[in-house]
Amino acid sequence: MPKALLTDLYELTMAYSYFKRGLNTPAVFDLYVRPPVPYRRFLVFAGLESALSYLENLRFSEEELAYLESLGLFDRHFLDYLRNFRFSGEVWAVPEGEIVYPGEPLLTVEAPRIEAQIVETYLLNTVNFETLIASKAARVLLAAGEEASVVDFSPRRDHGEDAAMKVARSAYLAGFDGTSNVEAGKKYGIPVVGTMAHSYVMSFPDELSAFRAFAEDHPRPILLIDTYDTMAGLEHAIQVARELEAKGRRLLGVRIDSGDLPELTQRVRARLDEAGLSYVQIFISGDLDEYKIRDFKAAGGVAWGYGVGTRLGTSYDLPALGGVYKLVQDAEGPRIKKSPGKRTLPGRKQVWRRPEGDLVALRHEVHPGRPLLARAMERGHRLLPPPDLAALRRATRERIFALPEEQRVIDRPEAPRYPVFLSTELEKLQEHAAS
């Protein structure tokens, strides 16, 4: 069951005041990412499954209510309201895995004001983080290339166990091939991937003994060859590969985690080919991200696969996403925030995808293109079952590699950004509401 108290206190103090003053009337909130987003030409929307599951199952337990009572901030009538609390509203959302851009609604909540207010913190927490990681993973994939294998090696450096689970799912949704996180593999059906650590090699009398033991104990062995000396380790791996061939088996690959990776991988590839082991793949790791993979390939590095950890799970170059959740309509009509630099777009909206750029319009408008927002929840119940994550991954991966070249660049600041326009009717409403 979701933790109902995973919310900012002010959500509850506002809800209490709404309750006392009879303001629990219908309200509409938009969740979107404020532009601009540094270092990102596009985003991959993720977190919808977490959001819908949370909304559908949200309850206040007696233990949680007792804690709220102990704060001395709420009367028993409000606590009784929370005791029977259920989300009864409607959600419109972009499908998970869709390419999206700052400034356009990703998710819209329509519900009694208290319900819509209390859920703000969790929705921002999960959508901001999962979209952040899926977007980072997409950039890593573009740097690695469509034929490469990329896996999540991040759980030991992620910011807590919940983050490790969400990183594994979000990266896989974006197109990664697997994760080292076994719990995520069990929960989400993600392929689990692992090789060995340097401690394994060091636990044996010598490197060759370690490689032989691991190859004997595992059906598809990848040997870590840089514990002592990479090229000497390679010779031991070649010896084990030949021993496996004599038994009708094959060595899957070798992994390098340190050193001058472009030079080492070139030398390793040449030596493997010379030894008649062209089928043995090279897998690299070691604080990789899209920038390091790009530079590795530009320097002539040769790799079949990449293990990406810390810089994926913490989104190292952009550690937070500026998603916000704003009131856009209530029983009094469209609402607008006028704060300088933070003015909002009033009213219920739809986003239309068109070749010339996305168009944000009022929901009743009809425009050429493909509408992105669809009703995902009605009367507190989701309208579709949880998605097939593997199918979602395939579709997302195709979208990412189909992006035009100007959006696929890693860091050319002068490259044009994908345009997001406002419809004439929405512009007029915004100006009217702001006057």
Beta strands, then each sheet from edge to edge (+ up, - down):
strand 1: 26-33
strand 2: 43-44
strand 3: 90-93
strand 4: 99-100
strand 5: 107-112
strand 6: 149-152
strand 7: 178-179
strand 8: 222-224
strand 9: 253-256
strand 10: 281-284
strand 11: 305-308
strand 12: 323-330
strand 13: 333-334
strand 14: 349-353
strand 15: 358-362
strand 16: 370-371
strand 17: 374-378
strand 18: 381-382
strand 19: 420-422
sheet 1: 13+ 12- 1+ 5- 3+ 17- 18+
sheet 2: 2+ 4-
sheet 3: 7+ 6+ 11+ 10+ 9+ 8+
sheet 4: 16+ 14- 15+ 19+
end
